[in-house]
Amino acid sequence: MKLKKISKLKIHFFTRNLKKYCLLFRKPQFCTLCNKDLKFKYKPDKSWNIVGYLCSDCHMKITREFIIKQKEEEEKINKKQNQCFICNNFIDPEKKKKPRWQWAMENDIYLCEKCYNQKELAYQNKINFCVNCGKKIGFIRYNPKPNWKIDGQLCRKCWDTINVSQS
């Protein structure tokens, strides 16, 4: 029994002194931002893009700035969701509409009914009517060549005339 107690005391004494010894001869570490000697080191978040350790003051300051920046971004997103992307008017939550994927607009935007209907009408005109002459396009559609830089569909007659003039 006494032998076990003595060995536990020796181990405890040795480990306590080892910690003190290591603290005396350790390499001093400094804060990445303010170059203060670190007693307690804080690892920065990966999203902060800071390499090294921080002191408590700098860690608190950057955490506060990061939280404020996150709240501002959330407010912008909330404002963006309640505002029409085209006319910037306030939209009632029941009347807001997401744009169609064919319109090649951003994902997180909303449109009011008026702007949505205008965009839909413009898209239908672009798809169903010839861009050059305005004639209604039937079942067979002619897409312009990319080097013509024409946005929309063409009828056969207009496609042929542009193709002959470009050759």
C-alpha positions in Angstrom: 0.0 0.0 0.0 2.7 2.5 1.0 4.7 1.6 -2.1 1.7 2.4 -4.4 1.2 5.8 -2.6 4.8 6.7 -2.9 5.0 5.8 -6.6 1.8 7.9 -7.3 3.4 10.8 -5.4 6.6 10.5 -7.4 4.7 10.4 -10.7 2.6 13.4 -9.7 5.7 15.3 -8.6 7.5 14.4 -11.8 4.7 15.4 -14.2 4.1 18.7 -12.4 7.7 19.6 -12.5 8.0 18.5 -16.1 5.1 20.9 -17.1 6.9 23.7 -15.4 10.2 22.8 -17.0 8.5 22.7 -20.5 6.9 26.1 -19.9 10.2 27.6 -19.0 12.0 26.5 -22.1 9.2 26.5 -24.6 9.6 28.6 -27.7 7.7 31.9 -27.3 4.6 32.3 -29.5 3.2 35.6 -30.6 -0.2 36.7 -31.8 -0.4 36.9 -35.6 -2.1 40.2 -35.6 -0.8 42.2 -32.7 2.5 40.3 -31.9 1.7 40.0 -28.2 3.2 37.1 -26.3 0.6 34.4 -26.0 -0.3 32.9 -22.7 -3.4 31.3 -24.1 -3.6 30.7 -27.8 -6.8 30.7 -29.9 -7.0 29.0 -33.3 -8.7 31.2 -35.9 -11.6 29.9 -38.0 -10.7 28.7 -41.5 -13.0 31.3 -43.1 -11.0 34.2 -41.6 -8.0 33.3 -43.7 -5.5 33.9 -40.9 -2.5 31.6 -40.4 -1.2 31.2 -36.9 -2.6 31.7 -33.4 -4.4 34.7 -31.9 -4.5 36.3 -28.5 -7.8 36.6 -26.7 -8.3 40.3 -27.6 -7.7 39.8 -31.3 -9.8 36.6 -31.3 -12.8 38.4 -29.7 -12.4 41.4 -32.0 -12.4 39.3 -35.2 -15.2 37.0 -34.0 -17.3 40.2 -33.4 -16.5 41.5 -36.8 -17.3 38.2 -38.5 -20.7 37.9 -36.7 -21.6 41.5 -37.7 -20.6 40.7 -41.3 -22.8 37.6 -41.3 -25.8 39.5 -39.9 -25.4 42.2 -42.7 -25.3 39.4 -45.3 -28.5 37.8 -43.9 -30.2 41.2 -43.9 -29.2 41.7 -47.6 -30.6 38.3 -48.5 -33.9 39.0 -46.6 -34.2 42.3 -48.3 -33.4 40.7 -51.7 -36.1 38.1 -51.2 -38.8 40.8 -50.5 -37.8 43.0 -53.5 -38.3 42.6 -57.2 -35.0 42.1 -59.0 -36.0 44.2 -62.1 -38.0 47.1 -60.7 -36.8 47.0 -57.1 -40.3 47.4 -55.7 -41.5 45.7 -52.5 -43.3 42.4 -53.2 -46.0 40.8 -51.1 -44.9 37.3 -50.0 -47.9 35.7 -51.7 -47.3 37.5 -55.0 -43.6 37.0 -55.5 -42.5 34.6 -58.3 -39.3 32.9 -59.1 -38.0 33.4 -62.6 -37.9 30.5 -65.0 -34.6 28.7 -65.5 -34.7 29.4 -69.3 -34.3 33.1 -68.6 -30.8 32.6 -67.3 -31.2 34.8 -64.2 -29.7 34.3 -60.7 -31.1 31.6 -58.4 -32.0 33.6 -55.3 -34.1 36.4 -56.9 -37.8 37.0 -57.0 -40.0 39.0 -59.5 -43.2 40.9 -59.0 -46.2 39.8 -61.2 -45.8 42.7 -63.6 -42.1 42.0 -64.3 -42.7 38.3 -64.4 -45.4 38.7 -67.1 -43.2 41.1 -69.1 -40.3 38.6 -69.0 -42.5 35.7 -69.9 -44.0 37.6 -72.9 -40.5 38.6 -74.1 -39.4 35.0 -73.8 -42.4 33.6 -75.7 -41.8 36.2 -78.5 -38.2 35.3 -78.7 -39.0 31.5 -79.0 -42.2 31.7 -81.2 -41.4 34.5 -83.6 -38.6 35.2 -86.1 -36.2 37.7 -84.7 -35.4 39.2 -88.1 -38.9 39.5 -89.8 -41.3 38.8 -86.9 -43.1 35.9 -88.7 -44.6 33.2 -86.5 -42.4 30.1 -86.5 -44.0 26.7 -87.0 -42.8 23.3 -85.9 -39.4 23.5 -87.6 -37.1 26.0 -86.0 -33.8 27.4 -87.3 -31.3 28.4 -84.7 -28.8 31.1 -85.8 -25.1 30.2 -85.9 -23.0 31.4 -82.9 -20.8 33.7 -85.0 -23.9 35.6 -86.2 -24.5 36.8 -82.6 -28.3 36.7 -83.0 -30.4 36.0 -79.8 -33.6 34.1 -80.7 -35.1 31.9 -83.4 -35.1 32.5 -87.2 -37.6 31.4 -89.9 -36.2 29.4 -92.9 -36.2 32.3 -95.2 -34.3 34.6 -92.9 -31.8 31.9 -92.0 -31.1 31.2 -95.7 -30.6 34.9 -96.5 -28.2 35.4 -93.6 -26.3 32.2 -94.3 -25.8 33.2 -98.0 -24.7 36.7 -97.1 -22.2 35.4 -94.5 -20.6 32.8 -96.8 
